[in-house]
């Protein structure tokens, strides 16, 4: 084999290795993004399903829904505020 052929083969192998490496890196980045999203989703899910959060939502929907706002106590306003701070509906 001539040095030119060896050099060309070496360049081709280097390109193939670089492409495979780039493909693997892209796959790893996408998997890391999926993991990050899954972790965030789990954290939000846990927060929304906590006993205190569920109790506050039930209280607001059950008792405060029919009570005039000007008659709410400071504690009732605080519970309603906690419910309002947690988004449970999708953004459009």
PyMOL commands that place a pseudoatom at each C-alpha (Angstrom):
pseudoatom trace, name=CA, resn=UNK, resi=1, chain=A, elem=C, hetatm=0, pos=[0.000, 0.000, 0.000]
pseudoatom trace, name=CA, resn=UNK, resi=2, chain=A, elem=C, hetatm=0, pos=[1.138, 3.443, -0.808]
pseudoatom trace, name=CA, resn=UNK, resi=3, chain=A, elem=C, hetatm=0, pos=[1.285, 6.201, 1.782]
pseudoatom trace, name=CA, resn=UNK, resi=4, chain=A, elem=C, hetatm=0, pos=[-1.523, 8.032, -0.015]
pseudoatom trace, name=CA, resn=UNK, resi=5, chain=A, elem=C, hetatm=0, pos=[-3.881, 5.050, 0.332]
pseudoatom trace, name=CA, resn=UNK, resi=6, chain=A, elem=C, hetatm=0, pos=[-2.964, 4.585, 3.981]
pseudoatom trace, name=CA, resn=UNK, resi=7, chain=A, elem=C, hetatm=0, pos=[-3.583, 8.295, 4.595]
pseudoatom trace, name=CA, resn=UNK, resi=8, chain=A, elem=C, hetatm=0, pos=[-6.950, 8.169, 2.794]
pseudoatom trace, name=CA, resn=UNK, resi=9, chain=A, elem=C, hetatm=0, pos=[-8.039, 5.063, 4.756]
pseudoatom trace, name=CA, resn=UNK, resi=10, chain=A, elem=C, hetatm=0, pos=[-6.916, 6.655, 7.986]
pseudoatom trace, name=CA, resn=UNK, resi=11, chain=A, elem=C, hetatm=0, pos=[-8.936, 9.788, 7.186]
pseudoatom trace, name=CA, resn=UNK, resi=12, chain=A, elem=C, hetatm=0, pos=[-12.001, 7.724, 6.299]
pseudoatom trace, name=CA, resn=UNK, resi=13, chain=A, elem=C, hetatm=0, pos=[-11.763, 5.732, 9.533]
pseudoatom trace, name=CA, resn=UNK, resi=14, chain=A, elem=C, hetatm=0, pos=[-11.377, 8.971, 11.495]
pseudoatom trace, name=CA, resn=UNK, resi=15, chain=A, elem=C, hetatm=0, pos=[-14.513, 10.399, 9.855]
pseudoatom trace, name=CA, resn=UNK, resi=16, chain=A, elem=C, hetatm=0, pos=[-16.501, 7.239, 10.613]
pseudoatom trace, name=CA, resn=UNK, resi=17, chain=A, elem=C, hetatm=0, pos=[-15.360, 7.276, 14.239]
pseudoatom trace, name=CA, resn=UNK, resi=18, chain=A, elem=C, hetatm=0, pos=[-16.251, 10.981, 14.548]
pseudoatom trace, name=CA, resn=UNK, resi=19, chain=A, elem=C, hetatm=0, pos=[-19.725, 10.368, 13.091]
pseudoatom trace, name=CA, resn=UNK, resi=20, chain=A, elem=C, hetatm=0, pos=[-20.397, 7.424, 15.401]
pseudoatom trace, name=CA, resn=UNK, resi=21, chain=A, elem=C, hetatm=0, pos=[-19.197, 9.459, 18.383]
pseudoatom trace, name=CA, resn=UNK, resi=22, chain=A, elem=C, hetatm=0, pos=[-21.444, 12.383, 17.411]
pseudoatom trace, name=CA, resn=UNK, resi=23, chain=A, elem=C, hetatm=0, pos=[-24.409, 10.021, 17.084]
pseudoatom trace, name=CA, resn=UNK, resi=24, chain=A, elem=C, hetatm=0, pos=[-23.755, 8.546, 20.528]
pseudoatom trace, name=CA, resn=UNK, resi=25, chain=A, elem=C, hetatm=0, pos=[-23.397, 11.998, 22.097]
pseudoatom trace, name=CA, resn=UNK, resi=26, chain=A, elem=C, hetatm=0, pos=[-26.680, 13.151, 20.546]
pseudoatom trace, name=CA, resn=UNK, resi=27, chain=A, elem=C, hetatm=0, pos=[-28.440, 10.052, 21.881]
pseudoatom trace, name=CA, resn=UNK, resi=28, chain=A, elem=C, hetatm=0, pos=[-27.006, 10.632, 25.346]
pseudoatom trace, name=CA, resn=UNK, resi=29, chain=A, elem=C, hetatm=0, pos=[-28.108, 14.272, 25.380]
pseudoatom trace, name=CA, resn=UNK, resi=30, chain=A, elem=C, hetatm=0, pos=[-31.643, 13.299, 24.353]
pseudoatom trace, name=CA, resn=UNK, resi=31, chain=A, elem=C, hetatm=0, pos=[-31.770, 10.636, 27.055]
pseudoatom trace, name=CA, resn=UNK, resi=32, chain=A, elem=C, hetatm=0, pos=[-30.554, 13.142, 29.634]
pseudoatom trace, name=CA, resn=UNK, resi=33, chain=A, elem=C, hetatm=0, pos=[-33.331, 15.530, 28.549]
pseudoatom trace, name=CA, resn=UNK, resi=34, chain=A, elem=C, hetatm=0, pos=[-35.921, 12.776, 28.942]
pseudoatom trace, name=CA, resn=UNK, resi=35, chain=A, elem=C, hetatm=0, pos=[-34.579, 11.960, 32.379]
pseudoatom trace, name=CA, resn=UNK, resi=36, chain=A, elem=C, hetatm=0, pos=[-34.677, 15.619, 33.406]
pseudoatom trace, name=CA, resn=UNK, resi=37, chain=A, elem=C, hetatm=0, pos=[-38.273, 15.972, 32.213]
pseudoatom trace, name=CA, resn=UNK, resi=38, chain=A, elem=C, hetatm=0, pos=[-39.310, 12.779, 33.986]
pseudoatom trace, name=CA, resn=UNK, resi=39, chain=A, elem=C, hetatm=0, pos=[-37.696, 13.965, 37.218]
pseudoatom trace, name=CA, resn=UNK, resi=40, chain=A, elem=C, hetatm=0, pos=[-39.439, 17.337, 37.000]
pseudoatom trace, name=CA, resn=UNK, resi=41, chain=A, elem=C, hetatm=0, pos=[-42.776, 15.684, 36.240]
pseudoatom trace, name=CA, resn=UNK, resi=42, chain=A, elem=C, hetatm=0, pos=[-42.374, 13.397, 39.248]
pseudoatom trace, name=CA, resn=UNK, resi=43, chain=A, elem=C, hetatm=0, pos=[-41.561, 16.345, 41.525]
pseudoatom trace, name=CA, resn=UNK, resi=44, chain=A, elem=C, hetatm=0, pos=[-44.663, 18.241, 40.365]
pseudoatom trace, name=CA, resn=UNK, resi=45, chain=A, elem=C, hetatm=0, pos=[-46.799, 15.126, 40.680]
pseudoatom trace, name=CA, resn=UNK, resi=46, chain=A, elem=C, hetatm=0, pos=[-45.597, 14.527, 44.239]
pseudoatom trace, name=CA, resn=UNK, resi=47, chain=A, elem=C, hetatm=0, pos=[-46.253, 18.157, 45.139]
pseudoatom trace, name=CA, resn=UNK, resi=48, chain=A, elem=C, hetatm=0, pos=[-49.782, 18.096, 43.732]
pseudoatom trace, name=CA, resn=UNK, resi=49, chain=A, elem=C, hetatm=0, pos=[-50.615, 14.826, 45.430]
pseudoatom trace, name=CA, resn=UNK, resi=50, chain=A, elem=C, hetatm=0, pos=[-49.336, 15.754, 48.879]
pseudoatom trace, name=CA, resn=UNK, resi=51, chain=A, elem=C, hetatm=0, pos=[-51.919, 15.394, 51.628]
pseudoatom trace, name=CA, resn=UNK, resi=52, chain=A, elem=C, hetatm=0, pos=[-51.805, 19.098, 52.512]
pseudoatom trace, name=CA, resn=UNK, resi=53, chain=A, elem=C, hetatm=0, pos=[-52.272, 20.197, 48.909]
pseudoatom trace, name=CA, resn=UNK, resi=54, chain=A, elem=C, hetatm=0, pos=[-55.145, 17.812, 48.352]
pseudoatom trace, name=CA, resn=UNK, resi=55, chain=A, elem=C, hetatm=0, pos=[-56.797, 18.911, 51.599]
pseudoatom trace, name=CA, resn=UNK, resi=56, chain=A, elem=C, hetatm=0, pos=[-56.502, 22.573, 50.596]
pseudoatom trace, name=CA, resn=UNK, resi=57, chain=A, elem=C, hetatm=0, pos=[-57.975, 21.896, 47.139]
pseudoatom trace, name=CA, resn=UNK, resi=58, chain=A, elem=C, hetatm=0, pos=[-60.872, 19.957, 48.648]
pseudoatom trace, name=CA, resn=UNK, resi=59, chain=A, elem=C, hetatm=0, pos=[-61.501, 22.724, 51.175]
pseudoatom trace, name=CA, resn=UNK, resi=60, chain=A, elem=C, hetatm=0, pos=[-61.501, 25.447, 48.516]
pseudoatom trace, name=CA, resn=UNK, resi=61, chain=A, elem=C, hetatm=0, pos=[-63.742, 23.517, 46.118]
pseudoatom trace, name=CA, resn=UNK, resi=62, chain=A, elem=C, hetatm=0, pos=[-66.070, 22.273, 48.843]
pseudoatom trace, name=CA, resn=UNK, resi=63, chain=A, elem=C, hetatm=0, pos=[-66.422, 24.976, 51.463]
pseudoatom trace, name=CA, resn=UNK, resi=64, chain=A, elem=C, hetatm=0, pos=[-65.061, 28.194, 50.017]
pseudoatom trace, name=CA, resn=UNK, resi=65, chain=A, elem=C, hetatm=0, pos=[-66.775, 27.813, 46.646]
pseudoatom trace, name=CA, resn=UNK, resi=66, chain=A, elem=C, hetatm=0, pos=[-70.106, 28.919, 48.102]
pseudoatom trace, name=CA, resn=UNK, resi=67, chain=A, elem=C, hetatm=0, pos=[-68.842, 31.332, 50.743]
pseudoatom trace, name=CA, resn=UNK, resi=68, chain=A, elem=C, hetatm=0, pos=[-68.600, 35.042, 49.791]
pseudoatom trace, name=CA, resn=UNK, resi=69, chain=A, elem=C, hetatm=0, pos=[-65.011, 36.254, 49.535]
pseudoatom trace, name=CA, resn=UNK, resi=70, chain=A, elem=C, hetatm=0, pos=[-65.461, 39.090, 52.014]
pseudoatom trace, name=CA, resn=UNK, resi=71, chain=A, elem=C, hetatm=0, pos=[-66.395, 36.527, 54.681]
pseudoatom trace, name=CA, resn=UNK, resi=72, chain=A, elem=C, hetatm=0, pos=[-63.242, 34.443, 54.313]
pseudoatom trace, name=CA, resn=UNK, resi=73, chain=A, elem=C, hetatm=0, pos=[-60.971, 34.291, 57.342]
pseudoatom trace, name=CA, resn=UNK, resi=74, chain=A, elem=C, hetatm=0, pos=[-57.220, 34.927, 56.992]
pseudoatom trace, name=CA, resn=UNK, resi=75, chain=A, elem=C, hetatm=0, pos=[-56.604, 31.174, 57.276]
pseudoatom trace, name=CA, resn=UNK, resi=76, chain=A, elem=C, hetatm=0, pos=[-59.126, 30.472, 54.512]
pseudoatom trace, name=CA, resn=UNK, resi=77, chain=A, elem=C, hetatm=0, pos=[-57.485, 33.077, 52.281]
pseudoatom trace, name=CA, resn=UNK, resi=78, chain=A, elem=C, hetatm=0, pos=[-54.091, 31.519, 52.919]
pseudoatom trace, name=CA, resn=UNK, resi=79, chain=A, elem=C, hetatm=0, pos=[-55.377, 28.063, 51.962]
pseudoatom trace, name=CA, resn=UNK, resi=80, chain=A, elem=C, hetatm=0, pos=[-56.979, 29.444, 48.795]
pseudoatom trace, name=CA, resn=UNK, resi=81, chain=A, elem=C, hetatm=0, pos=[-53.741, 31.252, 47.952]
pseudoatom trace, name=CA, resn=UNK, resi=82, chain=A, elem=C, hetatm=0, pos=[-51.760, 28.008, 48.247]
pseudoatom trace, name=CA, resn=UNK, resi=83, chain=A, elem=C, hetatm=0, pos=[-54.189, 26.305, 45.872]
pseudoatom trace, name=CA, resn=UNK, resi=84, chain=A, elem=C, hetatm=0, pos=[-53.937, 29.167, 43.374]
pseudoatom trace, name=CA, resn=UNK, resi=85, chain=A, elem=C, hetatm=0, pos=[-50.140, 29.100, 43.402]
pseudoatom trace, name=CA, resn=UNK, resi=86, chain=A, elem=C, hetatm=0, pos=[-50.050, 25.512, 42.185]
pseudoatom trace, name=CA, resn=UNK, resi=87, chain=A, elem=C, hetatm=0, pos=[-50.926, 25.159, 38.498]
pseudoatom trace, name=CA, resn=UNK, resi=88, chain=A, elem=C, hetatm=0, pos=[-52.968, 22.040, 37.831]
pseudoatom trace, name=CA, resn=UNK, resi=89, chain=A, elem=C, hetatm=0, pos=[-54.088, 22.867, 34.306]
pseudoatom trace, name=CA, resn=UNK, resi=90, chain=A, elem=C, hetatm=0, pos=[-52.098, 22.858, 31.043]
pseudoatom trace, name=CA, resn=UNK, resi=91, chain=A, elem=C, hetatm=0, pos=[-50.913, 26.065, 29.394]
pseudoatom trace, name=CA, resn=UNK, resi=92, chain=A, elem=C, hetatm=0, pos=[-52.342, 26.820, 25.942]
for i in range(1, 92): cmd.bond("trace and resi %d" % i, "trace and resi %d" % (i + 1))
show_as sticks, trace
zoom trace
